[in-house]
Amino acid sequence: MHGTLVEQTRMRAGIARRMTESKQQAPHFYVQTEVAIDGVQASSRYAGGVALRFARVRRYREDKAPTDADTIDAVRSLLSSPPA
């Protein structure tokens, strides 16, 4: 569905309305997590096109904001990088 226009059904409109209400009214918070991985491999199974090998939580980062997170492009760039 990525990049594809989808017909607006009553169900989708209801989901959108409830998601908007939830974001505006319900308390919410963000947690930044540092993840250790053993490698990255190409994958057709996931929308991002990559799979993380042996991913595990390394630590929680209270000193980081959600805008500091790596992007999918940064993860994809690891596909062509030699191991460190």
PyMOL Python script that loads the backbone (N, CA, C, O; Angstrom):
from pymol import cmd

cmd.read_pdbstr("""\
ATOM      1  N   MET A   1       0.817  -1.177   0.000  1.00  0.00           N
ATOM      2  CA  MET A   1       0.000   0.000   0.000  1.00  0.00           C
ATOM      3  C   MET A   1       0.871   1.255   0.000  1.00  0.00           C
ATOM      4  O   MET A   1       0.347   2.352  -0.192  1.00  0.00           O
ATOM      5  N   HIS A   2       2.158   1.133   0.205  1.00  0.00           N
ATOM      6  CA  HIS A   2       3.068   2.274   0.235  1.00  0.00           C
ATOM      7  C   HIS A   2       3.088   2.967  -1.120  1.00  0.00           C
ATOM      8  O   HIS A   2       3.402   2.351  -2.139  1.00  0.00           O
ATOM      9  N   GLY A   3       2.749   4.261  -1.123  1.00  0.00           N
ATOM     10  CA  GLY A   3       2.762   5.023  -2.358  1.00  0.00           C
ATOM     11  C   GLY A   3       1.564   4.799  -3.257  1.00  0.00           C
ATOM     12  O   GLY A   3       1.561   5.255  -4.401  1.00  0.00           O
ATOM     13  N   THR A   4       0.548   4.109  -2.769  1.00  0.00           N
ATOM     14  CA  THR A   4      -0.631   3.812  -3.569  1.00  0.00           C
ATOM     15  C   THR A   4      -1.832   4.546  -2.993  1.00  0.00           C
ATOM     16  O   THR A   4      -2.041   4.540  -1.780  1.00  0.00           O
ATOM     17  N   LEU A   5      -2.614   5.171  -3.843  1.00  0.00           N
ATOM     18  CA  LEU A   5      -3.848   5.806  -3.379  1.00  0.00           C
ATOM     19  C   LEU A   5      -4.880   4.724  -3.093  1.00  0.00           C
ATOM     20  O   LEU A   5      -5.059   3.791  -3.876  1.00  0.00           O
ATOM     21  N   VAL A   6      -5.550   4.866  -1.966  1.00  0.00           N
ATOM     22  CA  VAL A   6      -6.529   3.879  -1.537  1.00  0.00           C
ATOM     23  C   VAL A   6      -7.869   4.585  -1.366  1.00  0.00           C
ATOM     24  O   VAL A   6      -7.933   5.697  -0.843  1.00  0.00           O
ATOM     25  N   GLU A   7      -8.927   3.937  -1.807  1.00  0.00           N
ATOM     26  CA  GLU A   7     -10.266   4.520  -1.693  1.00  0.00           C
ATOM     27  C   GLU A   7     -10.610   4.768  -0.227  1.00  0.00           C
ATOM     28  O   GLU A   7     -10.347   3.926   0.631  1.00  0.00           O
ATOM     29  N   GLN A   8     -11.195   5.922   0.050  1.00  0.00           N
ATOM     30  CA  GLN A   8     -11.594   6.276   1.406  1.00  0.00           C
ATOM     31  C   GLN A   8     -12.907   5.587   1.725  1.00  0.00           C
ATOM     32  O   GLN A   8     -13.961   6.041   1.278  1.00  0.00           O
ATOM     33  N   THR A   9     -12.872   4.509   2.483  1.00  0.00           N
ATOM     34  CA  THR A   9     -14.082   3.795   2.880  1.00  0.00           C
ATOM     35  C   THR A   9     -14.566   4.330   4.221  1.00  0.00           C
ATOM     36  O   THR A   9     -13.860   5.086   4.888  1.00  0.00           O
ATOM     37  N   ARG A  10     -15.761   3.938   4.608  1.00  0.00           N
ATOM     38  CA  ARG A  10     -16.282   4.348   5.919  1.00  0.00           C
ATOM     39  C   ARG A  10     -15.394   3.817   7.033  1.00  0.00           C
ATOM     40  O   ARG A  10     -15.170   4.497   8.034  1.00  0.00           O
ATOM     41  N   MET A  11     -14.893   2.608   6.859  1.00  0.00           N
ATOM     42  CA  MET A  11     -14.034   2.021   7.894  1.00  0.00           C
ATOM     43  C   MET A  11     -12.739   2.824   8.024  1.00  0.00           C
ATOM     44  O   MET A  11     -12.315   3.137   9.136  1.00  0.00           O
ATOM     45  N   ARG A  12     -12.117   3.155   6.909  1.00  0.00           N
ATOM     46  CA  ARG A  12     -10.879   3.931   6.944  1.00  0.00           C
ATOM     47  C   ARG A  12     -11.122   5.318   7.542  1.00  0.00           C
ATOM     48  O   ARG A  12     -10.288   5.823   8.294  1.00  0.00           O
ATOM     49  N   ALA A  13     -12.251   5.931   7.214  1.00  0.00           N
ATOM     50  CA  ALA A  13     -12.590   7.243   7.772  1.00  0.00           C
ATOM     51  C   ALA A  13     -12.754   7.134   9.293  1.00  0.00           C
ATOM     52  O   ALA A  13     -12.303   8.008  10.033  1.00  0.00           O
ATOM     53  N   GLY A  14     -13.399   6.059   9.751  1.00  0.00           N
ATOM     54  CA  GLY A  14     -13.575   5.849  11.192  1.00  0.00           C
ATOM     55  C   GLY A  14     -12.249   5.635  11.900  1.00  0.00           C
ATOM     56  O   GLY A  14     -12.027   6.169  12.987  1.00  0.00           O
ATOM     57  N   ILE A  15     -11.364   4.852  11.285  1.00  0.00           N
ATOM     58  CA  ILE A  15     -10.037   4.618  11.868  1.00  0.00           C
ATOM     59  C   ILE A  15      -9.268   5.928  11.937  1.00  0.00           C
ATOM     60  O   ILE A  15      -8.643   6.227  12.955  1.00  0.00           O
ATOM     61  N   ALA A  16      -9.306   6.707  10.869  1.00  0.00           N
ATOM     62  CA  ALA A  16      -8.595   7.996  10.846  1.00  0.00           C
ATOM     63  C   ALA A  16      -9.124   8.927  11.924  1.00  0.00           C
ATOM     64  O   ALA A  16      -8.351   9.606  12.599  1.00  0.00           O
ATOM     65  N   ARG A  17     -10.438   8.958  12.085  1.00  0.00           N
ATOM     66  CA  ARG A  17     -11.042   9.830  13.102  1.00  0.00           C
ATOM     67  C   ARG A  17     -10.595   9.406  14.503  1.00  0.00           C
ATOM     68  O   ARG A  17     -10.222  10.250  15.318  1.00  0.00           O
ATOM     69  N   ARG A  18     -10.631   8.116  14.779  1.00  0.00           N
ATOM     70  CA  ARG A  18     -10.253   7.623  16.111  1.00  0.00           C
ATOM     71  C   ARG A  18      -8.763   7.815  16.380  1.00  0.00           C
ATOM     72  O   ARG A  18      -8.374   8.118  17.508  1.00  0.00           O
ATOM     73  N   MET A  19      -7.934   7.644  15.367  1.00  0.00           N
ATOM     74  CA  MET A  19      -6.494   7.857  15.536  1.00  0.00           C
ATOM     75  C   MET A  19      -6.220   9.326  15.854  1.00  0.00           C
ATOM     76  O   MET A  19      -5.387   9.638  16.705  1.00  0.00           O
ATOM     77  N   THR A  20      -6.919  10.219  15.172  1.00  0.00           N
ATOM     78  CA  THR A  20      -6.762  11.649  15.425  1.00  0.00           C
ATOM     79  C   THR A  20      -7.213  11.978  16.846  1.00  0.00           C
ATOM     80  O   THR A  20      -6.522  12.705  17.559  1.00  0.00           O
ATOM     81  N   GLU A  21      -8.354  11.456  17.259  1.00  0.00           N
ATOM     82  CA  GLU A  21      -8.838  11.688  18.627  1.00  0.00           C
ATOM     83  C   GLU A  21      -7.836  11.167  19.646  1.00  0.00           C
ATOM     84  O   GLU A  21      -7.547  11.837  20.637  1.00  0.00           O
ATOM     85  N   SER A  22      -7.313   9.986  19.407  1.00  0.00           N
ATOM     86  CA  SER A  22      -6.362   9.380  20.326  1.00  0.00           C
ATOM     87  C   SER A  22      -5.119  10.243  20.474  1.00  0.00           C
ATOM     88  O   SER A  22      -4.630  10.456  21.584  1.00  0.00           O
ATOM     89  N   LYS A  23      -4.615  10.733  19.363  1.00  0.00           N
ATOM     90  CA  LYS A  23      -3.399  11.549  19.387  1.00  0.00           C
ATOM     91  C   LYS A  23      -3.637  12.869  20.115  1.00  0.00           C
ATOM     92  O   LYS A  23      -2.725  13.400  20.750  1.00  0.00           O
ATOM     93  N   GLN A  24      -4.846  13.398  20.029  1.00  0.00           N
ATOM     94  CA  GLN A  24      -5.132  14.689  20.640  1.00  0.00           C
ATOM     95  C   GLN A  24      -5.533  14.582  22.101  1.00  0.00           C
ATOM     96  O   GLN A  24      -5.226  15.479  22.887  1.00  0.00           O
ATOM     97  N   GLN A  25      -6.212  13.508  22.484  1.00  0.00           N
ATOM     98  CA  GLN A  25      -6.815  13.441  23.813  1.00  0.00           C
ATOM     99  C   GLN A  25      -6.102  12.508  24.779  1.00  0.00           C
ATOM    100  O   GLN A  25      -6.030  12.803  25.972  1.00  0.00           O
ATOM    101  N   ALA A  26      -5.577  11.396  24.296  1.00  0.00           N
ATOM    102  CA  ALA A  26      -4.968  10.407  25.188  1.00  0.00           C
ATOM    103  C   ALA A  26      -3.528  10.799  25.512  1.00  0.00           C
ATOM    104  O   ALA A  26      -2.803  11.273  24.637  1.00  0.00           O
ATOM    105  N   PRO A  27      -3.114  10.605  26.754  1.00  0.00           N
ATOM    106  CA  PRO A  27      -1.705  10.856  27.076  1.00  0.00           C
ATOM    107  C   PRO A  27      -0.826   9.912  26.252  1.00  0.00           C
ATOM    108  O   PRO A  27      -1.175   8.749  26.049  1.00  0.00           O
ATOM    109  N   HIS A  28       0.297  10.412  25.785  1.00  0.00           N
ATOM    110  CA  HIS A  28       1.201   9.575  25.007  1.00  0.00           C
ATOM    111  C   HIS A  28       2.636  10.005  25.268  1.00  0.00           C
ATOM    112  O   HIS A  28       2.887  11.122  25.720  1.00  0.00           O
ATOM    113  N   PHE A  29       3.561   9.123  24.983  1.00  0.00           N
ATOM    114  CA  PHE A  29       4.973   9.411  25.192  1.00  0.00           C
ATOM    115  C   PHE A  29       5.784   8.640  24.159  1.00  0.00           C
ATOM    116  O   PHE A  29       5.278   7.722  23.514  1.00  0.00           O
ATOM    117  N   TYR A  30       7.029   9.018  24.015  1.00  0.00           N
ATOM    118  CA  TYR A  30       7.928   8.373  23.060  1.00  0.00           C
ATOM    119  C   TYR A  30       9.127   7.818  23.817  1.00  0.00           C
ATOM    120  O   TYR A  30       9.599   8.426  24.778  1.00  0.00           O
ATOM    121  N   VAL A  31       9.616   6.666  23.380  1.00  0.00           N
ATOM    122  CA  VAL A  31      10.790   6.051  23.969  1.00  0.00           C
ATOM    123  C   VAL A  31      11.812   5.847  22.863  1.00  0.00           C
ATOM    124  O   VAL A  31      11.517   5.217  21.847  1.00  0.00           O
ATOM    125  N   GLN A  32      13.006   6.376  23.057  1.00  0.00           N
ATOM    126  CA  GLN A  32      14.078   6.164  22.099  1.00  0.00           C
ATOM    127  C   GLN A  32      14.916   4.986  22.579  1.00  0.00           C
ATOM    128  O   GLN A  32      15.308   4.922  23.744  1.00  0.00           O
ATOM    129  N   THR A  33      15.179   4.074  21.687  1.00  0.00           N
ATOM    130  CA  THR A  33      15.889   2.852  22.027  1.00  0.00           C
ATOM    131  C   THR A  33      17.104   2.703  21.133  1.00  0.00           C
ATOM    132  O   THR A  33      17.016   2.876  19.917  1.00  0.00           O
ATOM    133  N   GLU A  34      18.224   2.384  21.731  1.00  0.00           N
ATOM    134  CA  GLU A  34      19.425   2.064  20.957  1.00  0.00           C
ATOM    135  C   GLU A  34      19.400   0.560  20.714  1.00  0.00           C
ATOM    136  O   GLU A  34      19.262  -0.226  21.651  1.00  0.00           O
ATOM    137  N   VAL A  35      19.533   0.174  19.470  1.00  0.00           N
ATOM    138  CA  VAL A  35      19.427  -1.229  19.091  1.00  0.00           C
ATOM    139  C   VAL A  35      20.768  -1.706  18.554  1.00  0.00           C
ATOM    140  O   VAL A  35      21.351  -1.076  17.672  1.00  0.00           O
ATOM    141  N   ALA A  36      21.248  -2.811  19.085  1.00  0.00           N
ATOM    142  CA  ALA A  36      22.466  -3.442  18.570  1.00  0.00           C
ATOM    143  C   ALA A  36      22.051  -4.494  17.551  1.00  0.00           C
ATOM    144  O   ALA A  36      21.051  -5.186  17.737  1.00  0.00           O
ATOM    145  N   ILE A  37      22.818  -4.612  16.478  1.00  0.00           N
ATOM    146  CA  ILE A  37      22.531  -5.606  15.442  1.00  0.00           C
ATOM    147  C   ILE A  37      23.817  -6.304  15.042  1.00  0.00           C
ATOM    148  O   ILE A  37      24.907  -5.753  15.201  1.00  0.00           O
ATOM    149  N   ASP A  38      23.690  -7.518  14.521  1.00  0.00           N
ATOM    150  CA  ASP A  38      24.852  -8.229  13.999  1.00  0.00           C
ATOM    151  C   ASP A  38      25.009  -8.023  12.508  1.00  0.00           C
ATOM    152  O   ASP A  38      26.050  -8.363  11.947  1.00  0.00           O
ATOM    153  N   GLY A  39      24.006  -7.477  11.859  1.00  0.00           N
ATOM    154  CA  GLY A  39      24.106  -7.226  10.429  1.00  0.00           C
ATOM    155  C   GLY A  39      22.769  -6.801   9.850  1.00  0.00           C
ATOM    156  O   GLY A  39      21.737  -6.819  10.522  1.00  0.00           O
ATOM    157  N   VAL A  40      22.821  -6.421   8.591  1.00  0.00           N
ATOM    158  CA  VAL A  40      21.635  -6.014   7.840  1.00  0.00           C
ATOM    159  C   VAL A  40      21.621  -6.817   6.553  1.00  0.00           C
ATOM    160  O   VAL A  40      22.658  -6.987   5.911  1.00  0.00           O
ATOM    161  N   GLN A  41      20.459  -7.308   6.177  1.00  0.00           N
ATOM    162  CA  GLN A  41      20.361  -8.031   4.909  1.00  0.00           C
ATOM    163  C   GLN A  41      19.138  -7.566   4.146  1.00  0.00           C
ATOM    164  O   GLN A  41      18.146  -7.140   4.738  1.00  0.00           O
ATOM    165  N   ALA A  42      19.217  -7.651   2.835  1.00  0.00           N
ATOM    166  CA  ALA A  42      18.084  -7.294   1.984  1.00  0.00           C
ATOM    167  C   ALA A  42      16.948  -8.276   2.248  1.00  0.00           C
ATOM    168  O   ALA A  42      17.182  -9.465   2.466  1.00  0.00           O
ATOM    169  N   SER A  43      15.723  -7.775   2.227  1.00  0.00           N
ATOM    170  CA  SER A  43      14.568  -8.629   2.480  1.00  0.00           C
ATOM    171  C   SER A  43      13.356  -8.117   1.708  1.00  0.00           C
ATOM    172  O   SER A  43      13.016  -6.936   1.775  1.00  0.00           O
ATOM    173  N   SER A  44      12.720  -9.008   0.986  1.00  0.00           N
ATOM    174  CA  SER A  44      11.489  -8.640   0.281  1.00  0.00           C
ATOM    175  C   SER A  44      10.274  -8.787   1.197  1.00  0.00           C
ATOM    176  O   SER A  44       9.167  -8.404   0.817  1.00  0.00           O
ATOM    177  N   ARG A  45      10.464  -9.325   2.371  1.00  0.00           N
ATOM    178  CA  ARG A  45       9.369  -9.546   3.314  1.00  0.00           C
ATOM    179  C   ARG A  45       8.906  -8.256   3.987  1.00  0.00           C
ATOM    180  O   ARG A  45       7.729  -8.113   4.322  1.00  0.00           O
ATOM    181  N   TYR A  46       9.834  -7.316   4.186  1.00  0.00           N
ATOM    182  CA  TYR A  46       9.523  -6.091   4.915  1.00  0.00           C
ATOM    183  C   TYR A  46       9.450  -4.897   3.973  1.00  0.00           C
ATOM    184  O   TYR A  46      10.186  -4.828   2.988  1.00  0.00           O
ATOM    185  N   ALA A  47       8.564  -3.964   4.277  1.00  0.00           N
ATOM    186  CA  ALA A  47       8.338  -2.799   3.409  1.00  0.00           C
ATOM    187  C   ALA A  47       9.591  -1.960   3.227  1.00  0.00           C
ATOM    188  O   ALA A  47       9.778  -1.366   2.165  1.00  0.00           O
ATOM    189  N   GLY A  48      10.446  -1.895   4.225  1.00  0.00           N
ATOM    190  CA  GLY A  48      11.679  -1.115   4.123  1.00  0.00           C
ATOM    191  C   GLY A  48      12.740  -1.769   3.266  1.00  0.00           C
ATOM    192  O   GLY A  48      13.723  -1.130   2.891  1.00  0.00           O
ATOM    193  N   GLY A  49      12.546  -3.047   2.950  1.00  0.00           N
ATOM    194  CA  GLY A  49      13.489  -3.755   2.089  1.00  0.00           C
ATOM    195  C   GLY A  49      14.709  -4.315   2.786  1.00  0.00           C
ATOM    196  O   GLY A  49      15.611  -4.837   2.132  1.00  0.00           O
ATOM    197  N   VAL A  50      14.751  -4.212   4.126  1.00  0.00           N
ATOM    198  CA  VAL A  50      15.884  -4.740   4.879  1.00  0.00           C
ATOM    199  C   VAL A  50      15.397  -5.485   6.119  1.00  0.00           C
ATOM    200  O   VAL A  50      14.297  -5.251   6.621  1.00  0.00           O
ATOM    201  N   ALA A  51      16.248  -6.385   6.593  1.00  0.00           N
ATOM    202  CA  ALA A  51      15.990  -7.095   7.847  1.00  0.00           C
ATOM    203  C   ALA A  51      17.227  -6.944   8.723  1.00  0.00           C
ATOM    204  O   ALA A  51      18.353  -7.034   8.234  1.00  0.00           O
ATOM    205  N   LEU A  52      17.021  -6.717  10.002  1.00  0.00           N
ATOM    206  CA  LEU A  52      18.126  -6.606  10.952  1.00  0.00           C
ATOM    207  C   LEU A  52      18.415  -7.993  11.512  1.00  0.00           C
ATOM    208  O   LEU A  52      17.507  -8.684  11.973  1.00  0.00           O
ATOM    209  N   ARG A  53      19.669  -8.393  11.472  1.00  0.00           N
ATOM    210  CA  ARG A  53      20.060  -9.714  11.982  1.00  0.00           C
ATOM    211  C   ARG A  53      20.385  -9.626  13.469  1.00  0.00           C
ATOM    212  O   ARG A  53      21.227  -8.833  13.889  1.00  0.00           O
ATOM    213  N   PHE A  54      19.709 -10.447  14.250  1.00  0.00           N
ATOM    214  CA  PHE A  54      19.922 -10.548  15.692  1.00  0.00           C
ATOM    215  C   PHE A  54      19.836  -9.183  16.384  1.00  0.00           C
ATOM    216  O   PHE A  54      20.728  -8.804  17.142  1.00  0.00           O
ATOM    217  N   ALA A  55      18.756  -8.459  16.113  1.00  0.00           N
ATOM    218  CA  ALA A  55      18.536  -7.148  16.736  1.00  0.00           C
ATOM    219  C   ALA A  55      18.161  -7.329  18.202  1.00  0.00           C
ATOM    220  O   ALA A  55      17.400  -8.230  18.556  1.00  0.00           O
ATOM    221  N   ARG A  56      18.711  -6.456  19.050  1.00  0.00           N
ATOM    222  CA  ARG A  56      18.399  -6.508  20.478  1.00  0.00           C
ATOM    223  C   ARG A  56      18.518  -5.106  21.068  1.00  0.00           C
ATOM    224  O   ARG A  56      19.312  -4.286  20.608  1.00  0.00           O
ATOM    225  N   VAL A  57      17.719  -4.852  22.086  1.00  0.00           N
ATOM    226  CA  VAL A  57      17.759  -3.550  22.755  1.00  0.00           C
ATOM    227  C   VAL A  57      19.068  -3.441  23.523  1.00  0.00           C
ATOM    228  O   VAL A  57      19.397  -4.295  24.347  1.00  0.00           O
ATOM    229  N   ARG A  58      19.793  -2.393  23.241  1.00  0.00           N
ATOM    230  CA  ARG A  58      21.055  -2.160  23.940  1.00  0.00           C
ATOM    231  C   ARG A  58      20.841  -1.274  25.160  1.00  0.00           C
ATOM    232  O   ARG A  58      21.342  -1.562  26.247  1.00  0.00           O
ATOM    233  N   ARG A  59      20.076  -0.175  24.962  1.00  0.00           N
ATOM    234  CA  ARG A  59      19.741   0.709  26.079  1.00  0.00           C
ATOM    235  C   ARG A  59      18.663   1.686  25.641  1.00  0.00           C
ATOM    236  O   ARG A  59      18.417   1.873  24.449  1.00  0.00           O
ATOM    237  N   TYR A  60      18.031   2.298  26.617  1.00  0.00           N
ATOM    238  CA  TYR A  60      17.046   3.344  26.367  1.00  0.00           C
ATOM    239  C   TYR A  60      17.765   4.678  26.430  1.00  0.00           C
ATOM    240  O   TYR A  60      18.610   4.892  27.300  1.00  0.00           O
ATOM    241  N   ARG A  61      17.434   5.581  25.509  1.00  0.00           N
ATOM    242  CA  ARG A  61      18.156   6.836  25.371  1.00  0.00           C
ATOM    243  C   ARG A  61      17.275   8.014  25.765  1.00  0.00           C
ATOM    244  O   ARG A  61      16.586   8.590  24.923  1.00  0.00           O
ATOM    245  N   GLU A  62      17.298   8.365  27.026  1.00  0.00           N
ATOM    246  CA  GLU A  62      16.547   9.524  27.497  1.00  0.00           C
ATOM    247  C   GLU A  62      17.158  10.826  26.984  1.00  0.00           C
ATOM    248  O   GLU A  62      16.496  11.864  26.984  1.00  0.00           O
ATOM    249  N   ASP A  63      18.416  10.776  26.548  1.00  0.00           N
ATOM    250  CA  ASP A  63      19.099  11.977  26.064  1.00  0.00           C
ATOM    251  C   ASP A  63      18.823  12.262  24.587  1.00  0.00           C
ATOM    252  O   ASP A  63      19.314  13.257  24.054  1.00  0.00           O
ATOM    253  N   LYS A  64      18.053  11.413  23.922  1.00  0.00           N
ATOM    254  CA  LYS A  64      17.768  11.577  22.495  1.00  0.00           C
ATOM    255  C   LYS A  64      16.292  11.890  22.269  1.00  0.00           C
ATOM    256  O   LYS A  64      15.420  11.457  23.022  1.00  0.00           O
ATOM    257  N   ALA A  65      16.040  12.655  21.206  1.00  0.00           N
ATOM    258  CA  ALA A  65      14.674  12.977  20.794  1.00  0.00           C
ATOM    259  C   ALA A  65      14.286  12.076  19.618  1.00  0.00           C
ATOM    260  O   ALA A  65      15.162  11.528  18.949  1.00  0.00           O
ATOM    261  N   PRO A  66      12.992  11.919  19.360  1.00  0.00           N
ATOM    262  CA  PRO A  66      12.583  11.097  18.206  1.00  0.00           C
ATOM    263  C   PRO A  66      13.199  11.580  16.888  1.00  0.00           C
ATOM    264  O   PRO A  66      13.421  10.778  15.981  1.00  0.00           O
ATOM    265  N   THR A  67      13.470  12.862  16.780  1.00  0.00           N
ATOM    266  CA  THR A  67      14.064  13.390  15.543  1.00  0.00           C
ATOM    267  C   THR A  67      15.523  12.979  15.366  1.00  0.00           C
ATOM    268  O   THR A  67      16.085  13.155  14.286  1.00  0.00           O
ATOM    269  N   ASP A  68      16.144  12.432  16.417  1.00  0.00           N
ATOM    270  CA  ASP A  68      17.531  11.974  16.339  1.00  0.00           C
ATOM    271  C   ASP A  68      17.648  10.547  15.805  1.00  0.00           C
ATOM    272  O   ASP A  68      18.755  10.062  15.571  1.00  0.00           O
ATOM    273  N   ALA A  69      16.539   9.889  15.615  1.00  0.00           N
ATOM    274  CA  ALA A  69      16.561   8.485  15.189  1.00  0.00           C
ATOM    275  C   ALA A  69      17.118   8.347  13.778  1.00  0.00           C
ATOM    276  O   ALA A  69      16.976   9.244  12.947  1.00  0.00           O
ATOM    277  N   ASP A  70      17.753   7.210  13.522  1.00  0.00           N
ATOM    278  CA  ASP A  70      18.220   6.907  12.164  1.00  0.00           C
ATOM    279  C   ASP A  70      17.028   6.722  11.242  1.00  0.00           C
ATOM    280  O   ASP A  70      15.931   6.377  11.681  1.00  0.00           O
ATOM    281  N   THR A  71      17.259   6.954   9.974  1.00  0.00           N
ATOM    282  CA  THR A  71      16.220   6.778   8.960  1.00  0.00           C
ATOM    283  C   THR A  71      16.398   5.428   8.284  1.00  0.00           C
ATOM    284  O   THR A  71      17.436   4.783   8.436  1.00  0.00           O
ATOM    285  N   ILE A  72      15.389   5.004   7.540  1.00  0.00           N
ATOM    286  CA  ILE A  72      15.498   3.756   6.800  1.00  0.00           C
ATOM    287  C   ILE A  72      16.618   3.851   5.768  1.00  0.00           C
ATOM    288  O   ILE A  72      17.256   2.844   5.462  1.00  0.00           O
ATOM    289  N   ASP A  73      16.866   5.036   5.231  1.00  0.00           N
ATOM    290  CA  ASP A  73      17.970   5.204   4.279  1.00  0.00           C
ATOM    291  C   ASP A  73      19.318   4.940   4.940  1.00  0.00           C
ATOM    292  O   ASP A  73      20.210   4.358   4.323  1.00  0.00           O
ATOM    293  N   ALA A  74      19.470   5.366   6.196  1.00  0.00           N
ATOM    294  CA  ALA A  74      20.714   5.100   6.927  1.00  0.00           C
ATOM    295  C   ALA A  74      20.892   3.604   7.146  1.00  0.00           C
ATOM    296  O   ALA A  74      22.006   3.091   7.041  1.00  0.00           O
ATOM    297  N   VAL A  75      19.819   2.907   7.446  1.00  0.00           N
ATOM    298  CA  VAL A  75      19.888   1.460   7.639  1.00  0.00           C
ATOM    299  C   VAL A  75      20.212   0.774   6.313  1.00  0.00           C
ATOM    300  O   VAL A  75      21.034  -0.142   6.270  1.00  0.00           O
ATOM    301  N   ARG A  76      19.568   1.216   5.234  1.00  0.00           N
ATOM    302  CA  ARG A  76      19.851   0.625   3.907  1.00  0.00           C
ATOM    303  C   ARG A  76      21.315   0.821   3.512  1.00  0.00           C
ATOM    304  O   ARG A  76      21.900  -0.037   2.851  1.00  0.00           O
ATOM    305  N   SER A  77      21.908   1.947   3.915  1.00  0.00           N
ATOM    306  CA  SER A  77      23.297   2.193   3.547  1.00  0.00           C
ATOM    307  C   SER A  77      24.231   1.166   4.176  1.00  0.00           C
ATOM    308  O   SER A  77      25.344   0.973   3.688  1.00  0.00           O
ATOM    309  N   LEU A  78      23.808   0.509   5.239  1.00  0.00           N
ATOM    310  CA  LEU A  78      24.616  -0.537   5.868  1.00  0.00           C
ATOM    311  C   LEU A  78      24.719  -1.784   4.992  1.00  0.00           C
ATOM    312  O   LEU A  78      25.621  -2.602   5.176  1.00  0.00           O
ATOM    313  N   LEU A  79      23.796  -1.930   4.042  1.00  0.00           N
ATOM    314  CA  LEU A  79      23.841  -3.091   3.138  1.00  0.00           C
ATOM    315  C   LEU A  79      25.130  -3.108   2.332  1.00  0.00           C
ATOM    316  O   LEU A  79      25.687  -4.174   2.070  1.00  0.00           O
ATOM    317  N   SER A  80      25.597  -1.952   1.945  1.00  0.00           N
ATOM    318  CA  SER A  80      26.783  -1.902   1.086  1.00  0.00           C
ATOM    319  C   SER A  80      28.068  -1.605   1.861  1.00  0.00           C
ATOM    320  O   SER A  80      29.150  -1.581   1.274  1.00  0.00           O
ATOM    321  N   SER A  81      27.961  -1.379   3.170  1.00  0.00           N
ATOM    322  CA  SER A  81      29.133  -1.071   3.973  1.00  0.00           C
ATOM    323  C   SER A  81      29.823  -2.345   4.436  1.00  0.00           C
ATOM    324  O   SER A  81      29.148  -3.316   4.779  1.00  0.00           O
ATOM    325  N   PRO A  82      31.154  -2.365   4.453  1.00  0.00           N
ATOM    326  CA  PRO A  82      31.867  -3.529   4.995  1.00  0.00           C
ATOM    327  C   PRO A  82      31.699  -3.592   6.512  1.00  0.00           C
ATOM    328  O   PRO A  82      31.491  -2.557   7.145  1.00  0.00           O
ATOM    329  N   PRO A  83      31.784  -4.772   7.103  1.00  0.00           N
ATOM    330  CA  PRO A  83      31.643  -4.893   8.565  1.00  0.00           C
ATOM    331  C   PRO A  83      32.718  -4.083   9.278  1.00  0.00           C
ATOM    332  O   PRO A  83      33.852  -3.980   8.810  1.00  0.00           O
ATOM    333  N   ALA A  84      32.342  -3.512  10.418  1.00  0.00           N
ATOM    334  CA  ALA A  84      33.299  -2.703  11.194  1.00  0.00           C
ATOM    335  C   ALA A  84      34.143  -3.569  12.110  1.00  0.00           C
ATOM    336  O   ALA A  84      34.997  -3.055  12.833  1.00  0.00           O
TER     337      ALA A  84
END
""", "prot")
cmd.dss("prot")
cmd.show_as("cartoon", "prot")
cmd.util.cbc("prot")
cmd.orient("prot")
